[in-house]
Amino acid sequence: MDPRAERIYTAADYVKSQLGDLRPKVGIVLGSGLGKLAESIGNPITIPYRTIPGFPVSTAIGHKGNFIVGELGGKTVIAMQGRIHYYEGYPMELVTLPIRVMKVIGIEYLFVSNAAGGVNFDYHVGDLMIIKDHINQLPNPLIGPNLDDFGPRFPDMTRPYDLKLIAKAEEIGARLGISLHKGVYYGGTGPTYETPSEYKYIRTIGGDATGMSTIPEVIVARHSDIPVFGMSVITNEAHDDYSEDYENNGDDVVKAADAAADRMCAIFTELIKSL
C-alpha cells in the first residue's frame, strides 16, 4: 500500500475507534480564533491530534489541536479545533491529512473557515465573507503520485465551493439579519503578513480577502468529490494606505475572529440543519 494511504487509513481507524456508533456527516475546519464554534457542539467527544497515529500537531496561535465530534444543527459533525498550516513546516501531505481522514470516516460535506485580511476596500474588521472562489499561491497538495482511492489525477475545480450551499447561506444570512459579503479568497504561504504592495497586487488580480490556509483542504476535498462551503472572518483591513505606525498583529487577529464567531456559528448551524 502507498505509505501515504497507509497513514490515512491508520489514523482514520483510530478516530473511528473513539467514536463508537457515531458517523459524522459534516466535517468542519475552524481557523484562527474560531475554535469557539466547537463549544456549541453537543455531547462532544474530544480527540487530541497528538493521540492519533501519524498525525501532525497544530502550533498556530488560536488553534487548540483537537477533533471535536458531536451534534450541531441536528447532525453529527467532526470539527477540527485548529488546522495544520504549511507555514508550520509540515508538508502538504500532513497539512491535508485530516481532510482525507474525515473522508474515510464518511463525511458528506466539508465546511471551512478562516481569519483573513480584507483587501477589498468595502470589507471591515468583523465582516463575514462567503468564499465563492479562490486564487491559490500555496503548493498544490495533489502534486506527486495520485491517490487513486480518493480521486482522479486531474480533478475539476470549476466550482470549488458548492453553489447550492452558498445560496442557502445567503438565504440564512438574510433571515437572521446577518450581513454577508461574497468574494474570492487568496491563499499564500505565510507566515509573514503581506506588504502593502502585495495587498494591492492581490486586489488587482481579483482577490477580496487573503490568508495562509484553507485552499489545500478545499482542493483535497474536491479531489474526493466532497461539496465544500467556505467562510472568512475579516480580521484586519489589508489595505495599502496605512499610517506610518500601523502593524499587523496576530493576537489582534484572533480577538477579531473571536468577536465574529457567534455570527459565523449561527450561519454554520442553520446551514447544517438544512442538509
C-alpha positions in Angstrom: 0.0 0.0 0.0 1.1 3.6 -0.7 2.6 4.8 2.6 0.5 8.0 2.3 -2.6 5.9 2.1 -1.5 3.7 4.9 -1.0 6.8 7.2 -4.5 8.0 6.3 -6.3 4.7 6.9 -4.3 4.1 10.2 -5.3 7.5 11.5 -8.9 7.0 10.4 -9.1 3.6 12.1 -8.0 5.2 15.4 -10.5 8.0 15.1 -13.3 5.6 14.3 -12.4 3.5 17.4 -13.1 6.6 19.5 -16.5 7.3 18.0 -18.5 4.2 18.8 -21.6 4.2 16.6 -21.2 7.9 15.6 -20.8 8.6 11.9 -20.2 12.3 11.2 -22.0 13.7 8.2 -20.2 17.1 8.2 -16.6 17.9 8.6 -15.7 21.5 9.9 -12.3 23.2 9.9 -12.1 26.0 12.4 -9.5 28.7 11.7 -7.6 31.2 13.9 -9.8 32.4 16.9 -12.8 30.4 15.6 -12.5 27.4 17.8 -15.3 28.9 19.8 -17.8 27.2 17.4 -16.6 23.8 18.8 -18.1 24.9 22.2 -21.6 24.8 20.5 -21.2 21.1 19.7 -23.5 19.0 21.8 -22.4 15.8 23.6 -18.8 16.3 22.5 -16.1 13.7 22.2 -12.6 15.3 22.2 -9.8 13.5 20.3 -6.4 15.4 20.6 -4.3 15.3 17.5 -1.3 14.2 19.5 -3.1 10.9 20.3 -3.8 10.0 16.6 -1.1 7.8 14.9 0.9 9.7 12.3 -1.0 13.0 12.9 0.7 16.4 12.9 0.2 18.8 15.8 -1.1 22.3 15.3 1.3 25.0 16.6 -0.5 28.2 15.4 -1.9 30.9 17.6 -5.6 30.3 18.4 -5.5 26.6 17.4 -6.1 24.1 20.1 -5.4 20.9 18.2 -8.4 18.6 18.7 -11.1 16.8 16.8 -14.4 17.5 18.4 -17.2 15.1 17.5 -20.8 15.6 18.5 -24.1 17.2 17.4 -24.6 20.6 15.7 -27.7 21.6 13.8 -29.2 18.2 14.5 -26.4 16.4 12.6 -23.3 14.6 13.8 -20.3 16.6 12.9 -16.5 16.3 13.3 -14.8 19.6 13.8 -11.1 20.5 13.6 -10.5 22.8 16.6 -7.4 24.1 14.9 -6.0 23.3 11.5 -2.5 22.4 10.2 -0.7 25.1 8.2 2.1 24.8 5.6 4.0 27.6 7.3 4.4 25.5 10.4 6.9 23.4 8.3 4.6 20.5 7.6 4.5 19.0 4.0 1.2 19.2 2.2 0.6 15.5 2.8 0.3 16.3 6.5 -1.5 19.7 6.1 -4.3 17.9 4.3 -4.2 14.6 6.2 -7.1 15.5 8.5 -9.4 16.1 5.4 -8.6 12.7 4.0 -9.1 11.1 7.4 -12.6 12.7 7.6 -13.3 11.4 4.1 -12.5 7.8 5.2 -14.7 8.3 8.3 -17.5 9.1 5.9 -18.2 12.9 5.9 -20.5 14.1 3.1 -19.8 17.8 3.3 -16.9 20.0 4.4 -17.2 23.4 5.9 -14.1 25.5 6.1 -13.4 28.8 7.9 -10.5 31.2 8.3 -9.4 34.5 9.6 -8.5 36.7 6.6 -7.3 40.2 5.7 -9.8 42.2 3.8 -8.1 43.6 0.7 -11.5 44.7 -0.7 -11.9 48.3 0.4 -15.6 47.6 1.2 -14.6 45.0 3.9 -14.1 45.9 7.5 -13.0 44.1 10.7 -15.6 41.7 11.9 -17.3 41.2 8.5 -18.1 37.7 7.2 -17.3 36.7 3.6 -18.7 33.6 1.9 -15.9 32.2 -0.3 -17.2 31.9 -3.8 -13.8 31.1 -5.4 -10.1 31.2 -4.6 -6.6 32.1 -6.0 -4.0 29.6 -4.9 -0.4 30.6 -4.3 0.3 27.6 -1.9 1.8 24.4 -3.2 -0.9 22.2 -4.7 -1.5 19.2 -2.3 -2.1 16.8 -5.2 1.4 17.1 -6.6 3.1 13.7 -6.6 1.6 10.2 -7.4 -2.1 10.3 -7.4 -4.0 8.6 -4.6 -6.4 6.8 -6.8 -8.5 5.6 -3.8 -9.5 9.3 -3.3 -10.0 10.8 -6.7 -8.8 11.4 -10.3 -5.4 12.6 -11.4 -6.9 15.9 -12.8 -9.9 17.0 -10.7 -12.2 19.7 -12.0 -12.1 23.0 -10.0 -14.7 24.9 -11.9 -16.9 25.1 -8.8 -14.7 24.5 -5.8 -17.3 26.0 -3.4 -20.8 24.5 -3.7 -23.3 26.8 -5.3 -26.3 25.3 -3.5 -24.7 25.7 -0.1 -23.7 29.3 -1.0 -27.3 30.1 -2.0 -28.7 28.6 1.2 -26.2 30.5 3.3 -27.2 33.8 1.7 -30.9 33.0 2.5 -30.0 32.2 6.1 -28.0 35.4 6.5 -30.9 37.4 5.2 -33.3 35.6 7.5 -31.1 36.1 10.6 -30.2 39.7 9.7 -26.5 38.8 9.3 -24.7 40.8 6.6 -22.6 38.6 4.3 -20.1 39.5 1.6 -19.3 37.0 -1.2 -15.8 37.1 -2.6 -12.6 35.5 -3.7 -10.0 34.2 -1.2 -6.3 34.5 -2.0 -4.1 31.9 -0.2 -0.4 32.5 0.3 2.2 30.5 2.3 2.8 33.0 5.2 3.9 33.2 7.9 4.6 36.9 7.1 1.7 39.2 6.6 1.7 40.7 3.1 3.4 44.0 2.3 1.2 47.0 1.2 2.3 46.4 -2.4 1.3 42.7 -2.2 -2.1 43.7 -0.9 -2.5 46.0 -3.9 -1.5 43.2 -6.2 -4.0 40.7 -4.6 -6.8 43.3 -5.0 -5.7 44.0 -8.6 -5.8 40.3 -9.7 -9.3 39.8 -8.1 -8.8 38.8 -4.5 -11.2 40.1 -1.9 -9.6 38.5 1.2 -6.2 37.0 1.9 -4.9 34.3 4.3 -2.5 31.4 4.8 -4.7 28.3 4.7 -7.9 26.7 3.6 -7.2 26.2 -0.2 -5.2 22.9 0.2 -8.0 21.5 2.3 -10.6 22.5 -0.3 -8.5 21.0 -3.2 -8.2 17.7 -1.3 -11.9 17.7 -0.5 -12.9 18.4 -4.1 -10.4 15.7 -5.3 -12.7 13.3 -3.3 -15.9 14.9 -4.6 -16.9 16.3 -1.2 -19.0 19.5 -1.5 -17.4 22.5 0.2 -18.7 25.6 1.9 -16.2 28.3 3.0 -16.4 31.4 5.1 -13.8 34.0 6.0 -13.9 36.3 9.0 -12.3 39.6 8.1 -9.9 40.3 11.0 -7.9 43.2 9.6 -8.2 45.7 6.7 -5.4 44.6 4.4 -5.1 47.9 2.5 -2.0 49.7 1.1 -2.6 53.1 2.7 -1.6 52.5 6.3 -0.4 55.1 8.7 3.4 55.0 9.4 2.9 53.4 12.9 0.4 50.7 11.8 1.4 47.0 12.2 -0.5 43.7 11.7 -0.7 41.7 15.0 -1.5 38.0 15.3 -3.2 38.4 18.7 -5.5 41.2 17.4 -6.4 38.8 14.5 -7.5 36.1 17.0 -9.5 38.7 19.0 -11.3 39.9 16.0 -12.1 36.4 14.8 -13.5 35.5 18.3 -15.8 38.5 18.3 -17.3 37.4 15.0 -17.5 33.7 15.9 -21.1 33.8 17.2 -22.4 35.1 13.8 -20.4 32.5 11.9 -21.6 29.8 14.3 -25.2 30.8 13.6 -24.8 30.6 9.8 -23.0 27.2 10.0 -25.5 25.8 12.4 -28.5 26.7 10.3 -26.8 25.6 7.1 -26.1 22.2 8.7 -29.7 21.9 9.8 -30.7 22.3 6.2 -28.7 19.4 4.9 
